[in-house]
Amino acid sequence: ALFERKIAAAVPGFEKALGVHYHISLSEQKKSTDTVAANPDNTPFREDGKLLFRPGGHGALIQNLNDIDSAVVFIKNIDNVVPDSQREATLQYKKVIAGCLIETHDRIARYIDMIDRGAYTIDDVREMIAFMHDTLNIRDEKLKQLEDADLVLYIRAKLDRPLRVCGMVRNEGEPGGGPYITYNPDGSTSPQILESTQIDPACAEYKEMVAKATHFNPVDLVCYIKDVKGAKYNLPDYVDPDTGFISSKSRNGRELRALELPGLWNGAMSDWNTIFVEVPVATFNPVKTVNDLLRPVHQA
């Protein structure tokens, strides 16, 4: 409630200064996405005889995102907000990744229209495959086995999905996930954001890859969540349920195991088309601990 009052107080000043009108609303994680907690021995965790349900992690917010009627949505972590005096780089690169999103969306829309009208040549199909390889970074050995109509239908299915452009900063040792190329359940490979919990720490090869990672995920995304005809995608359809995980938590001094839903920007967006764009580290100013607030960039 305090946060809502602060927003309400600030909005009129911004509207007057910028000559715009804001429609601002807030949503909360839905209780229907809570998950049941377990004891360390995997028996149900109970308090006063009642099962304990816990929020299912930020992946539950895919339901909130699915409720938004806009075609384009910007996503940014609340702990990465800085004073107005420090926002020049952030504002500039918001426009950059948004422009990349619209340019990519329009190209996808053109290809889908060509396919639906049957107005394409073999050279057009080759161009579409090159776009999938070079822009969307989708690879699939099945492409070599498909011919004619089956190939075109496959291309259309891969293009007709929610789209996101993700800003990535140079890795300077901050905790969190990063950009990788991963194998998908259908055998294809594509860009994905992975968190440390998704990477097997027992595998020396994977540990080395993480240690040498050049870029980091600051959670700075712009998304297109409507199809080329303007209809909303049903975003839960594009979640990979196998990317959920179990974390260790506590409740009133008792240990418990908590089921975390597939994370919002990793497993919950697993079957999206994804583009990574390098943005300057000046756009990433996290607050992971209280001491981070002492950084100069967080001073008014």
C-alpha positions, 0 to 999 in steps of 0.5 A: 500500500505504501508503494502504491501511495508513493507511485500515485504521488509521483505520477502527476509530476511526471505527467506534467513534465512530459506531457503524457498520461500514464495508466498505472496498475499493480498486480500481485503473484496469484495464490493459485500459483503457490506450491506445497512445501515439504520436509527434508524427508519429502513428507508434506510440511504442516503447521497446526495440521495444515499444509503449508503453501509458499509462493512459487518464485518469480516464474509464477509471474508468467500468469501476471504477464499473460493478463497484460493486453499490451503487445509490447511489454518491458520487464526490469528488476525493481532492484535495478532502478536508479535516480533520474540523474543516472538514467541516461544510458538506461533510457538510450538502451531501452530504445535500442532493444525496443527497436531491435524487437520491433525490427525483428517482429516486423520481419517475422510478420513478413515471413509468416504472411508470405507463407500464409499466402503461399507467396514465397520462392525457394530463395525466400525459404533459404532467407527464412532459414538464414534468419532463423540461424543468424538472427534467432540463433535457432539450429535443428538437424531436422531442417536437413530432413524436411522438404517442401511443405513440411519444411515451410510449416516447421519454419512457420511454427518456429517463427510464430512464438512470443518474442523477446530481446534481452539486454546483456552486460559484461560479466563482472562477477555479480551473482545470477544467470547468463546467456547460453545456447541450450538444447530444447526438448524438441532437439533444437538449440536456441538462446536461453537465459540460465540460472546457476541452479539449472547448471549441474555443479558436478560437471567440470565442463559446465563449471568451466563454461560458467567461470568463463562466461563473458556476459551476465543477465541483468533482467532487462527485457522487452517482449512482444506477446501478441501474434502477427494478427494481434491475438494474444499468445497464451504464455503458459503454453510456452513454459518448460515445466521440466525447468522447475527446481527445489530449493532449501528454505526455512519456516519459523526455524524449521527446514523445508524444501520448496518447489520453485516454478520455472523462472520467469526469464528462463524456464517460463520463457523457454519456448520463446524466440530470443535475441541477446543484445549487449548493453553497457554495464552502466544500465545494470545497478543491482541492489542485492544487499543493503550495502549496495545502496551505498554505491554512488549510482544509487545516490540521488 
